[in-house]
Amino acid sequence: FSSINIILERPATASAPAFQLAGTLNIPSTSESEGSNSTRFPGVVFFSGTGPQDRDGKQGPLDLGTWELLDSLASKGNVVLRWDDRGAGESGLPTGVQPAEMGFHDIMGDGRAALNYLKSRGEVDPERLFLIGHSEGGLIAALLSTEFEDSVAGLVIMSSLGRNLFDVTLMQVEAGMAQLPEEARATNLKLQVEIQTAVREGREPDWNVIGEEMAPVVRETWEKVLPIRKWWREHFLLDTDS
């Protein structure tokens, strides 16, 4: 297969100007197609998990190995689209938009732009699109598959969420406190529930939820989640079957 660098045009939204995402398109040679004279191939797009990753699945020093999966698929007669997440690799961020202003639907919009691009390519059979998603990307792939149901021929979900992130986050926090005394666990969990509930309901938390003397701790915790409040809230408000 051959590889070309591409630019995904991310349309403007009500909350952000248009910007560009950088990626790579892998195109099989005609001899790699299962059809003897086929000039259109199945298309594959990969949706990454939480946190900015480049097109090969690298997140800082961590190599998640995405490139191995996608290279294999490209070598077996599929057109494969991979891109650098916003803020990673060669992809930028919308001008004037701070990380705290970006939410789940913004990230999903990036995936929608990628899927539209892949569908528009002349090398791709528009009725044979395959979506692969890992972690949060699995949820995005599943949601987009309902939008593009006439084109999506297959869906692969890897280690994704089976319930709302509100519940998953509470489970993770509770599991991380397993070694603490019971009273400390109960207090911390009460605080976590209030913080998440306040985010979901779009309000400030009850500063005295774990006692008036602990109000400074509640305020500090509230400030720490500022960068992810929009992302959290949009996740928490998702109302969809698993």
Salt bridges, closest charged atoms under 4 A:
ASP56 OD1 - ARG82 NH1 3.47
ASP71 OD1 - ARG82 NH2 2.94
ASP84 OD2 - ARG55 NH2 2.75
GLU90 OE1 - ARG55 NH2 3.81
ASP106 OD2 - LYS230 NZ 3.21
ASP110 OD1 - ARG10 NE 2.44
ASP110 OD2 - ARG86 NE 2.67
GLU123 OE2 - ARG121 NH2 2.76
ASP125 OD2 - ARG128 NE 2.91
GLU136 OE2 - HIS235 NE2 2.79
GLU147 OE2 - ARG112 NH2 2.89
GLU194 OE2 - ARG203 NH1 2.82
GLU201 OE1 - ARG203 NE 2.68
GLU220 OE2 - LYS224 NZ 3.65
